[in-house]
Amino acid sequence: MSRQVVALVLVATVALVAVAASAVGWLGPVAVCGADRAPGCVVWPMPISDGLWAAFILGVVALLGWQLRT
């Protein structure tokens, strides 16, 4: 198995664990947010939030590189 596949599986697993932890309330309570003041936002700890944003950006860059290569 290549290092790229291992890295992809690892990043996807960490992202899924973070989303699942948020869904069960381990990362903080649900807060009221938005213009309609609807309860539905979770204030994530900064390292987790930054990590998920980094994973998203790196995923977009990886897809762009893949498209340019083919």
OpenMM code with the backbone's topology and positions (N, CA, C; nanometers):
from openmm import Vec3, app, unit

residues = "MET SER ARG GLN VAL VAL ALA LEU VAL LEU VAL ALA THR VAL ALA LEU VAL ALA VAL ALA ALA SER ALA VAL GLY TRP LEU GLY PRO VAL ALA VAL CYS GLY ALA ASP ARG ALA PRO GLY CYS VAL VAL TRP PRO MET PRO ILE SER ASP GLY LEU TRP ALA ALA PHE ILE LEU GLY VAL VAL ALA LEU LEU GLY TRP GLN LEU ARG THR".split()
positions = [
    Vec3(0.0852, -0.1173, 0.0000),
    Vec3(0.0000, 0.0000, 0.0000),
    Vec3(0.0900, 0.1239, 0.0000),
    Vec3(0.0587, 0.2200, -0.0823),
    Vec3(0.1424, 0.3391, -0.0936),
    Vec3(0.1223, 0.4322, 0.0255),
    Vec3(0.2182, 0.5196, 0.0453),
    Vec3(0.2088, 0.6162, 0.1553),
    Vec3(0.0928, 0.7129, 0.1353),
    Vec3(0.0614, 0.7437, 0.0107),
    Vec3(-0.0495, 0.8350, -0.0159),
    Vec3(-0.1826, 0.7753, 0.0282),
    Vec3(-0.2007, 0.6472, 0.0028),
    Vec3(-0.3248, 0.5815, 0.0431),
    Vec3(-0.3330, 0.5741, 0.1953),
    Vec3(-0.2228, 0.5416, 0.2595),
    Vec3(-0.2204, 0.5358, 0.4062),
    Vec3(-0.2517, 0.6738, 0.4644),
    Vec3(-0.1925, 0.7790, 0.4084),
    Vec3(-0.2182, 0.9149, 0.4561),
    Vec3(-0.3647, 0.9522, 0.4356),
    Vec3(-0.4209, 0.9180, 0.3231),
    Vec3(-0.5607, 0.9480, 0.2943),
    Vec3(-0.6538, 0.8773, 0.3927),
    Vec3(-0.6280, 0.7502, 0.4177),
    Vec3(-0.7107, 0.6740, 0.5115),
    Vec3(-0.6968, 0.7313, 0.6522),
    Vec3(-0.5763, 0.7682, 0.6913),
    Vec3(-0.5536, 0.8244, 0.8243),
    Vec3(-0.6268, 0.9577, 0.8414),
    Vec3(-0.6149, 1.0464, 0.7442),
    Vec3(-0.6812, 1.1773, 0.7515),
    Vec3(-0.8329, 1.1601, 0.7525),
    Vec3(-0.8847, 1.0715, 0.6690),
    Vec3(-1.0294, 1.0484, 0.6650),
    Vec3(-1.0793, 0.9921, 0.7982),
    Vec3(-1.0029, 0.9019, 0.8572),
    Vec3(-1.0421, 0.8436, 0.9849),
    Vec3(-1.0438, 0.9482, 1.0954),
    Vec3(-0.9409, 1.0316, 1.1004),
    Vec3(-0.9354, 1.1367, 1.2023),
    Vec3(-1.0497, 1.2354, 1.1839),
    Vec3(-1.0800, 1.2720, 1.0612),
    Vec3(-1.1905, 1.3644, 1.0354),
    Vec3(-1.3238, 1.3028, 1.0771),
    Vec3(-1.3449, 1.1759, 1.0472),
    Vec3(-1.4694, 1.1099, 1.0866),
    Vec3(-1.4820, 1.0986, 1.2380),
    Vec3(-1.3713, 1.0708, 1.3054),
    Vec3(-1.3739, 1.0638, 1.4516),
    Vec3(-1.4077, 1.2006, 1.5098),
    Vec3(-1.3513, 1.3077, 1.4547),
    Vec3(-1.3800, 1.4426, 1.5040),
    Vec3(-1.5272, 1.4786, 1.4833),
    Vec3(-1.5823, 1.4458, 1.3681),
    Vec3(-1.7236, 1.4758, 1.3421),
    Vec3(-1.8131, 1.3919, 1.4336),
    Vec3(-1.7795, 1.2647, 1.4526),
    Vec3(-1.8584, 1.1796, 1.5418),
    Vec3(-1.8502, 1.2295, 1.6861),
    Vec3(-1.7313, 1.2702, 1.7302),
    Vec3(-1.7156, 1.3234, 1.8661),
    Vec3(-1.7986, 1.4500, 1.8839),
    Vec3(-1.8059, 1.5310, 1.7825),
    Vec3(-1.8879, 1.6514, 1.7889),
    Vec3(-2.0357, 1.6155, 1.7974),
    Vec3(-2.0760, 1.5154, 1.7204),
    Vec3(-2.2164, 1.4763, 1.7172),
    Vec3(-2.2655, 1.4231, 1.8512),
    Vec3(-2.1776, 1.3583, 1.9263),
    Vec3(-2.2204, 1.3050, 2.0564),
    Vec3(-2.1932, 1.4029, 2.1703),
    Vec3(-2.1391, 1.5198, 2.1398),
    Vec3(-2.1222, 1.6243, 2.2391),
    Vec3(-1.9905, 1.6236, 2.3146),
    Vec3(-1.8926, 1.5487, 2.2688),
    Vec3(-1.7631, 1.5426, 2.3374),
    Vec3(-1.6801, 1.6680, 2.3176),
    Vec3(-1.7081, 1.7459, 2.2149),
    Vec3(-1.6264, 1.8642, 2.1845),
    Vec3(-1.6919, 1.9937, 2.2288),
    Vec3(-1.7986, 1.9845, 2.3009),
    Vec3(-1.8656, 2.1040, 2.3510),
    Vec3(-2.0148, 2.0976, 2.3280),
    Vec3(-2.0871, 2.1814, 2.3975),
    Vec3(-2.2328, 2.1818, 2.3836),
    Vec3(-2.2765, 2.2508, 2.2547),
    Vec3(-2.3994, 2.2241, 2.2170),
    Vec3(-2.4580, 2.2912, 2.1012),
    Vec3(-2.4916, 2.4340, 2.1425),
    Vec3(-2.4536, 2.5292, 2.0590),
    Vec3(-2.4749, 2.6706, 2.0891),
    Vec3(-2.5719, 2.7317, 1.9886),
    Vec3(-2.6288, 2.8437, 2.0273),
    Vec3(-2.7179, 2.9190, 1.9387),
    Vec3(-2.6306, 3.0078, 1.8507),
    Vec3(-2.6591, 3.0080, 1.7202),
    Vec3(-2.5780, 3.0891, 1.6289),
    Vec3(-2.6601, 3.1255, 1.5055),
    Vec3(-2.6032, 3.2089, 1.4229),
    Vec3(-2.6651, 3.2449, 1.2971),
    Vec3(-2.7677, 3.3562, 1.3097),
    Vec3(-2.8119, 3.4039, 1.1961),
    Vec3(-2.9075, 3.5139, 1.1931),
    Vec3(-3.0435, 3.4727, 1.2488),
    Vec3(-3.0786, 3.3455, 1.2350),
    Vec3(-3.2079, 3.2998, 1.2857),
    Vec3(-3.2007, 3.2504, 1.4293),
    Vec3(-3.0831, 3.2586, 1.4898),
    Vec3(-3.0608, 3.2198, 1.6294),
    Vec3(-3.1025, 3.0751, 1.6563),
    Vec3(-3.0795, 2.9895, 1.5593),
    Vec3(-3.1144, 2.8481, 1.5735),
    Vec3(-3.0033, 2.7735, 1.6475),
    Vec3(-3.0406, 2.6837, 1.7384),
    Vec3(-2.9372, 2.6036, 1.8031),
    Vec3(-2.8822, 2.5019, 1.7028),
    Vec3(-2.7557, 2.4977, 1.6861),
    Vec3(-2.7002, 2.4039, 1.5882),
    Vec3(-2.5526, 2.4205, 1.5646),
    Vec3(-2.4873, 2.5088, 1.6365),
    Vec3(-2.3438, 2.5275, 1.6193),
    Vec3(-2.2702, 2.4660, 1.7376),
    Vec3(-2.1555, 2.4096, 1.7102),
    Vec3(-2.0701, 2.3576, 1.8161),
    Vec3(-1.9393, 2.4341, 1.8095),
    Vec3(-1.8974, 2.4867, 1.9220),
    Vec3(-1.7699, 2.5581, 1.9283),
    Vec3(-1.6614, 2.4538, 1.9524),
    Vec3(-1.5921, 2.4158, 1.8468),
    Vec3(-1.4900, 2.3129, 1.8557),
    Vec3(-1.3626, 2.3715, 1.9137),
    Vec3(-1.2837, 2.2895, 1.9813),
    Vec3(-1.1511, 2.3350, 2.0234),
    Vec3(-1.0683, 2.3742, 1.9001),
    Vec3(-0.9866, 2.4782, 1.9145),
    Vec3(-0.9122, 2.5331, 1.8005),
    Vec3(-0.8259, 2.4300, 1.7269),
    Vec3(-0.7517, 2.3411, 1.7957),
    Vec3(-0.6701, 2.2447, 1.7202),
    Vec3(-0.7528, 2.1517, 1.6318),
    Vec3(-0.8703, 2.1125, 1.6787),
    Vec3(-0.9552, 2.0246, 1.5979),
    Vec3(-1.0133, 2.1014, 1.4804),
    Vec3(-1.0583, 2.2222, 1.5046),
    Vec3(-1.1121, 2.3052, 1.3974),
    Vec3(-1.0057, 2.3328, 1.2910),
    Vec3(-0.8877, 2.3715, 1.3353),
    Vec3(-0.7787, 2.3987, 1.2404),
    Vec3(-0.7403, 2.2736, 1.1623),
    Vec3(-0.7388, 2.1596, 1.2298),
    Vec3(-0.7036, 2.0341, 1.1627),
    Vec3(-0.8028, 1.9953, 1.0556),
    Vec3(-0.9320, 2.0123, 1.0846),
    Vec3(-1.0325, 1.9791, 0.9837),
    Vec3(-1.0286, 2.0759, 0.8655),
    Vec3(-1.0041, 2.2044, 0.8932),
    Vec3(-0.9903, 2.2996, 0.7831),
    Vec3(-0.8681, 2.2660, 0.6983),
    Vec3(-0.7581, 2.2298, 0.7635),
    Vec3(-0.6376, 2.1923, 0.6902),
    Vec3(-0.6623, 2.0679, 0.6043),
    Vec3(-0.7345, 1.9708, 0.6603),
    Vec3(-0.7668, 1.8501, 0.5827),
    Vec3(-0.8521, 1.8846, 0.4615),
    Vec3(-0.9478, 1.9758, 0.4787),
    Vec3(-1.0323, 2.0175, 0.3673),
    Vec3(-0.9495, 2.0864, 0.2583),
    Vec3(-0.8656, 2.1812, 0.2988),
    Vec3(-0.7827, 2.2540, 0.2016),
    Vec3(-0.6868, 2.1591, 0.1302),
    Vec3(-0.6216, 2.0712, 0.2065),
    Vec3(-0.5302, 1.9750, 0.1448),
    Vec3(-0.6034, 1.8792, 0.0516),
    Vec3(-0.7268, 1.8440, 0.0858),
    Vec3(-0.8056, 1.7591, -0.0027),
    Vec3(-0.8371, 1.8279, -0.1349),
    Vec3(-0.8710, 1.9554, -0.1284),
    Vec3(-0.8979, 2.0316, -0.2506),
    Vec3(-0.7705, 2.0433, -0.3346),
    Vec3(-0.6582, 2.0697, -0.2702),
    Vec3(-0.5310, 2.0803, -0.3419),
    Vec3(-0.4938, 1.9458, -0.4044),
    Vec3(-0.5169, 1.8363, -0.3321),
    Vec3(-0.4874, 1.7035, -0.3857),
    Vec3(-0.5747, 1.6725, -0.5069),
    Vec3(-0.7038, 1.7079, -0.4996),
    Vec3(-0.7914, 1.6866, -0.6149),
    Vec3(-0.7486, 1.7712, -0.7339),
    Vec3(-0.7080, 1.8946, -0.7084),
    Vec3(-0.6599, 1.9801, -0.8165),
    Vec3(-0.5353, 1.9212, -0.8808),
    Vec3(-0.4409, 1.8753, -0.7985),
    Vec3(-0.3210, 1.8129, -0.8520),
    Vec3(-0.3515, 1.6881, -0.9322),
    Vec3(-0.4469, 1.6100, -0.8847),
    Vec3(-0.4860, 1.4883, -0.9558),
    Vec3(-0.5474, 1.5231, -1.0918),
    Vec3(-0.6312, 1.6271, -1.0944),
    Vec3(-0.6933, 1.6680, -1.2203),
    Vec3(-0.5907, 1.7223, -1.3193),
    Vec3(-0.4949, 1.7981, -1.2680),
    Vec3(-0.3940, 1.8540, -1.3573),
    Vec3(-0.2999, 1.7469, -1.4108),
    Vec3(-0.2802, 1.6405, -1.3346),
    Vec3(-0.1897, 1.5334, -1.3752),
    Vec3(-0.2505, 1.4454, -1.4848),
    Vec3(-0.3841, 1.4324, -1.4860),
    Vec3(-0.4470, 1.3445, -1.5844),
    Vec3(-0.4954, 1.4189, -1.7051),
] * unit.nanometer
topology = app.Topology()
chain = topology.addChain("A")
for resn in residues:
    res = topology.addResidue(resn, chain)
    for name in ("N", "CA", "C"):
        topology.addAtom(name, app.Element.getBySymbol(name[0]), res)
